[in-house]
Amino acid sequence: MRNSWLSNRVFRDHDNIVDHCCHHWNRLIDQAWRIMLIGMRDSVHRF
């Protein structure tokens, strides 16, 4: 999220930040395949 949906933004206030983060968090949840790909990376299983 940080690299694509939240980068290079200027927010009006704290509520605007929270609203924006919640919106994009819900968008990420709708993309289960993306979460699975992140969990399947080799670097995740090294620790």
LINLIN-V366406 format. One record per residue. RES is the residue in three letters. PSI is psi in degrees with one decimal (999 if undefined). OMEGA is omega in whole degrees, -180 to 180 (999 if undefined). Layout:
res = <RES RES>
psi = <PSI PSI>
omega = <OMEGA OMEGA>
This chain:
res = <MET ARG ASN SER TRP LEU SER ASN ARG VAL PHE ARG ASP HIS ASP ASN ILE VAL ASP HIS CYS CYS HIS HIS TRP ASN ARG LEU ILE ASP GLN ALA TRP ARG ILE MET LEU ILE GLY MET ARG ASP SER VAL HIS ARG PHE>
psi = <-40.8 -38.8 -25.0 -46.9 -21.7 2.1 150.4 49.6 149.8 125.9 146.9 -42.9 -177.8 -44.1 -36.7 -39.0 -48.5 -44.9 -44.6 -44.8 -43.2 -43.2 -46.6 -26.7 -45.6 -35.7 -39.8 -41.5 -34.8 -8.9 67.7 -34.2 -35.1 -40.7 -40.9 -41.2 -39.2 -42.8 -20.4 -1.3 143.5 -37.2 -25.2 -33.5 0.8 -22.0 999>
omega = <-176 -176 -174 -172 -175 -176 175 179 172 -177 -179 -176 -178 -180 178 177 -179 179 -179 179 179 179 -177 173 178 176 178 179 179 -180 -176 180 180 178 178 180 178 -179 -178 180 179 -178 180 -173 -180 -174 999>
